Amino acid sequence: MIAEKTPIQPVPLMAAPQTRIVESTDIFRGQTEIMIRHDGVIYRMKITRQGKLILNK
């Protein structure tokens, strides 16, 4: 005689907090370079000719 196994109910996962997505067009507003202040330090973010982002201190 083979004993039937009781099906295991999946444990509900807690939802991970949503990470906010910001469009680069909203940040740059037609420009190719912006300055970002973080902890009192100014950083420069730039869109290259190839369309990539570069962040410099």
C-alpha positions as CSV (number, residue, x, y, z in Angstrom):
1,M,0.0,0.0,0.0
2,I,1.4,3.4,-1.0
3,A,0.6,6.4,1.3
4,E,-0.7,9.5,-0.4
5,K,1.3,12.6,0.3
6,T,-0.6,15.7,1.4
7,P,0.0,18.5,-1.1
8,I,2.2,21.3,0.2
9,Q,0.6,24.7,0.0
10,P,3.0,27.4,-1.3
11,V,4.0,30.0,1.2
12,P,2.9,33.4,0.0
13,L,5.9,35.7,-0.7
14,M,6.0,39.2,0.7
15,A,5.9,41.7,-2.1
16,A,9.2,43.4,-2.6
17,P,9.0,47.2,-2.4
18,Q,8.8,48.8,-5.8
19,T,11.9,50.4,-7.2
20,R,11.1,53.8,-8.7
21,I,11.9,54.1,-12.4
22,V,12.6,57.6,-13.8
23,E,12.8,58.3,-17.5
24,S,16.0,60.0,-18.6
25,T,14.0,62.4,-20.8
26,D,12.3,63.6,-17.6
27,I,15.6,64.3,-15.9
28,F,17.5,65.8,-18.9
29,R,14.6,67.8,-20.4
30,G,16.3,68.1,-23.8
31,Q,19.8,68.7,-22.4
32,T,22.7,66.3,-22.7
33,E,24.3,67.1,-19.4
34,I,23.0,67.6,-15.8
35,M,24.5,68.2,-12.4
36,I,23.4,66.1,-9.5
37,R,24.1,67.0,-5.8
38,H,24.5,63.9,-3.6
39,D,25.6,64.3,0.1
40,G,27.0,67.7,-0.7
41,V,29.1,66.6,-3.7
42,I,28.3,67.6,-7.2
43,Y,28.3,64.9,-9.9
44,R,27.9,65.4,-13.7
45,M,25.7,63.0,-15.7
46,K,26.1,63.2,-19.4
47,I,24.5,61.5,-22.4
48,T,27.2,60.4,-24.9
49,R,26.9,60.6,-28.7
50,Q,26.2,56.9,-28.6
51,G,23.3,57.5,-26.2
52,K,24.9,56.0,-23.1
53,L,25.0,57.7,-19.7
54,I,28.3,58.6,-17.9
55,L,28.4,59.8,-14.3
56,N,31.5,61.7,-13.2
57,K,32.5,63.2,-9.9
